[in-house]
Amino acid sequence: MIIYSNGCSHTAPNHPYFVSYIDIVSEVLMKENEYESIKLGRGVEDSVSSLWHFNNEFVKDPHDFLLRNSQHGKSNDLIFFETYNVVKYLLSKNIKLDYAIIQFSGLNRRFQTTPEGKILDVNPFENFDLGVKFEPIATEQSLQYMLILQDLFKSNDIKYCFIPYMEFDSEVLKDSIIPQLIDNDFLVKGLEVGCRNKFRIEGKTCDAPGHPNTFGYYELAKLVLEKFNLESKLKTIDEYFELELIELDTFREDRNFIKLNGDILGDGTDDDIENIRDSERKNLI
């Protein structure tokens, strides 16, 4: 069995969380500790070229693999380009994925290349001075990426699901023709809702930007497995995370602030937090 995963920091493990939802899903879909995890390179060329190790391993010994392509700060542009090229490359080698789990990132993110070919992530936290995307094109492009990948997976009989972690713009969704072409059966949450705000309000994030904590990762694993009708195979949360980490997330110092402001924190930047703090201070005067 071969599982492919791509996304941004909401999929890539964050310290002190060395287990992400994709690890839990992989453990359910494949036998625990009996699969090989391979980290693919960054960018279209690197992600495909790094498959040589997997290709050699698979030909020599076709056991179970998890191909990890997620990375912090990644845009939907890069998630799409990498995913499409990896799938097409593997198909050209007569290797078909069994599962593809794709987490879509912030819609205003993009990437830029330097004259030397280095990839720069452009988002509210990094290189924002280079200019992020704006609506309606930000949402429209991500919808196009989702539709193209949907057709790619379906035409090649690859089981898949999409995780719209950040919500899509409701006005653009209403005016666009693409949402009616997206198969909602393969979305873990509705595009207009996403996961981030709900997770913050429910105490399932570890910070203001909305990165999952133990409860968030566990919930994401459950949502993904539900799409594959395997949620009954999910064990209790303490089977995947240490008790100390679960307790940390239960009594986190900024937990209440995040829960109370989860639906207005936006990207959870320092400016977002300060604007909310200013508003709270004014209301106290």
Summary of the structure (lengths in Angstrom):
residues: 285
radius of gyration: 19.0
end to end distance: 60.6
largest distance: 70.1
contacts: 916
relative contact order: 0.13
helix: 46%
strand: 13%
